[in-house]
Amino acid sequence: MRSTPASAGRHWDGSRRARRPRPLQVAGTSPSRLLRAGQSGRCRQCGNRIDFYQRADQRPIALHPTELAAAQVPEASRWHLSSGIAYPHGDGSPWCRIPHAVLCPRRTPLCRTGPHLEALRRQLAVHTRRLTDTGAFTPAPAPVSAHAADSDPDAGSSARPAVQLLLCRYLAQHTVEDIRCVAQTRHRHRCTHPVLTPTAPGGIWRLLPTGPHRGQLTLPDVLMAVYDLGHLPYSEQLRWRAQRCPQHAAAPGTADLALAEWQPFDPLLHTAHIRTRLPHPPARQAKGQ
């Protein structure tokens, strides 16, 4: 009687071997430091799944999680992925990705959609209704209008501050003190440390002109509160732009577990966030200022 050797994936008694999960790594040549793990979410308006990717200009975009035939997608809505970066238009292949905003049943598409995309929109609408009826999804409340925000100039004066760094102006997603590091820790969780720390120099609140965005008409000469980081060393401004704490900024090989939440500031689109007075009490000023 000859014994049957156990397969590589099983023990001697036939039970399966427990496979250790392989840690995710980022290639050194990758233009993006973002791990794909944890970058899927749900649309706040319809509750359907979306995948977040980083564009070439480092701005995030929400794409539909599956590929579609390029012939069924308008040319202006075709996107393709390369090394984890989303690029507009197709790459010559018969498949492409499409922004979720085109398919979201709670939004009006800005481009023409054919029968196939309309059928997909109806499927997403049915899924939204099921999620709502079962209590698994609650639509996000309507955003506060710019007129309502302007009626109280001190309401949320620093909720989403304008930050100036690397000769550009951005709109932060949180208060300056609550901007959190996006790097991955050893335990594969997002770092809990803030970007603004007592051990590193901070910015200075200033009243600066709004200034016109590129290609826009000249705006009225209005001074707005801006958290200015332009006086910091170049390396510190890069750390803020990458949204990393000092510890992870010193470890460039560490991957990111979330997208940097900076949004290019547009004085016309972000009128509700323009504040004409400095926050009181002001945030921590730079050392020696």
Buried (B, 14 or more C-beta within 10 A) or exposed (E): EEEEEEEEEEEEEEEEEEEEEEEEEBEEEEEBBBBEEBBEEEBEBBBBBBBBBBEEEBEBBBBBEEBBEBEBBBEEBBBBBEEBBBBBEBEEEEBBBBBBBBBBBBBEBEEEBEEEBEEBBEEBBEBBBEBBEEEEBEBEEEEEEBEEBEEEEEEBBBBBBBBBBEEEBBBBBBBBEEBBBBBBBEEBEBBEBBBBBEEBBBBBBBBBEBBEBEEEEEBEEEBBBBBBBBEBEEEBBBBBBBBBBBBBBEEEEBBBBBBBBBBBBEBEEBBBBBBEEBBEEEBBEBEEE
